Amino acid sequence: SMKALERIDLPDTLTTYCTQAGVEPGQLIIEVTESAIMDEVAVALEVISRLHLKGFKLSIDDFGTGYSSLNSLHQLDIDWIKIDRAFVTDINTDTQSYQIVNALVKMSEALAIGLVAEGVETEEQLERLRTMRCPLGQGYWFARPMAATEVARLMASGPTCPDSDGVEM
C-alpha cells in the first residue's frame, strides 16, 4: 500500500520475510506508484533506497500518469517501469498514444530499464507492441486475474501466451 513507503522498517521487515521463506530479495519486484512517492517524498526515497540496497527490484507502476515520471527515474534507482494501460488501450487508434509508448520503449532501452506494457487486451495491441520491441506485456490477453492455486497450475503447464514463440510477451 502507499502507507508502506512511510514505514522506515519496511526493508528490514521484507528481508526477514524473504529469509524465512527462503527467497532472495532479488527475486521480488516491489511495485510503487508515483503518487505514493509524492506523499512523503523524503521518507519514501529513503525506504526505496534501502529496499534497493537490500537487493529488491523496484518498479514504477502507471508510468507516465504522475507529475514527476522523468524526475522519478532520475532520483530513484528503478529497475522497471510499467506503461499505464491508458496509453496501451488506444495504441492502434490514437497517434499520440502510439508515440508515447514508442518513446517509452526507446527510453527504457537507452536507460537499460525493464519495461512492461499494462492492459494488453487484444491481439492487435500485442502485435503493435511487438513491432515496437516492447519486451513484456500484461493484461487480459494473457490471463484474467486468478487464485494462487490456478497460477501455480498454469505455470506448470508451460507458456501462457496464446501464440508463444519465445517472445516474453
Backbone hydrogen bonds, N-H to C=O, Kabsch-Sander energy under -0.5 kcal/mol:
donor,donor_aa,acceptor,acceptor_aa,energy
4,A,1,S,-1.0
5,L,1,S,-0.5
5,L,2,M,-0.9
6,E,3,K,-1.8
7,R,4,A,-1.7
8,I,6,E,-0.9
10,L,7,R,-1.8
13,T,9,D,-2.6
14,L,10,L,-2.8
15,T,11,P,-2.0
16,T,12,D,-2.2
17,Y,13,T,-2.2
18,C,14,L,-2.4
19,T,15,T,-2.4
20,Q,16,T,-2.5
21,A,17,Y,-1.9
22,G,18,C,-1.0
22,G,19,T,-0.7
23,V,18,C,-2.7
27,Q,24,E,-2.2
28,L,25,P,-2.0
30,I,28,L,-0.6
30,I,57,K,-3.3
31,E,29,I,-0.6
32,V,30,I,-0.5
32,V,59,S,-2.9
34,E,61,D,-0.7
36,A,33,T,-0.7
37,I,33,T,-1.3
38,M,34,E,-2.1
39,D,35,S,-1.2
40,E,36,A,-0.8
41,V,38,M,-0.6
44,A,40,E,-2.9
45,L,41,V,-2.8
46,E,42,A,-1.8
47,V,43,V,-2.8
48,I,44,A,-2.8
49,S,45,L,-2.3
50,R,46,E,-2.4
51,L,47,V,-2.5
52,H,48,I,-2.3
53,L,49,S,-2.3
54,K,50,R,-1.6
55,G,52,H,-1.6
56,F,51,L,-1.9
57,K,25,P,-0.6
57,K,28,L,-2.3
59,S,30,I,-2.5
60,I,80,W,-1.8
61,D,32,V,-3.2
61,D,59,S,-0.6
63,F,60,I,-0.5
63,F,82,K,-2.9
65,T,62,D,-1.7
72,S,68,S,-2.9
73,L,69,S,-1.7
74,H,70,L,-1.8
75,Q,71,N,-2.7
76,L,72,S,-2.5
78,I,76,L,-1.3
79,D,58,L,-2.0
80,W,58,L,-2.0
81,I,114,G,-1.8
82,K,60,I,-2.5
83,I,81,I,-0.6
83,I,116,V,-2.8
84,D,63,F,-1.5
87,F,84,D,-1.8
88,V,84,D,-1.0
89,T,85,R,-3.0
90,D,86,A,-0.6
91,I,88,V,-1.6
93,T,90,D,-1.1
94,D,90,D,-2.6
95,T,93,T,-0.5
98,Y,94,D,-2.3
99,Q,95,T,-2.6
100,I,96,Q,-2.6
101,V,97,S,-2.5
102,N,98,Y,-2.7
103,A,99,Q,-2.4
104,L,100,I,-2.3
105,V,101,V,-2.3
106,K,102,N,-2.1
107,M,103,A,-2.7
108,S,104,L,-2.5
109,E,105,V,-1.9
110,A,106,K,-2.5
111,L,107,M,-2.4
112,A,108,S,-0.7
112,A,109,E,-0.7
113,I,108,S,-2.4
114,G,79,D,-3.0
116,V,81,I,-2.1
117,A,136,L,-2.4
118,E,83,I,-1.9
118,E,116,V,-0.6
119,G,138,Q,-0.6
120,V,138,Q,-2.4
121,E,119,G,-0.7
126,L,122,T,-2.1
127,E,123,E,-2.7
128,R,124,E,-2.2
129,L,125,Q,-2.5
130,R,126,L,-2.3
131,T,127,E,-2.3
132,M,128,R,-1.3
133,R,130,R,-1.4
134,C,129,L,-2.6
136,L,115,L,-0.6
138,Q,117,A,-2.3
141,W,120,V,-2.6
142,F,139,G,-1.6
143,A,139,G,-1.8
150,E,147,A,-0.5
151,V,147,A,-1.9
152,A,148,A,-2.3
153,R,149,T,-1.8
154,L,150,E,-2.7
155,M,151,V,-2.9
156,A,152,A,-1.9
157,S,153,R,-1.0
157,S,154,L,-0.6
158,G,155,M,-1.1
164,S,161,C,-1.7
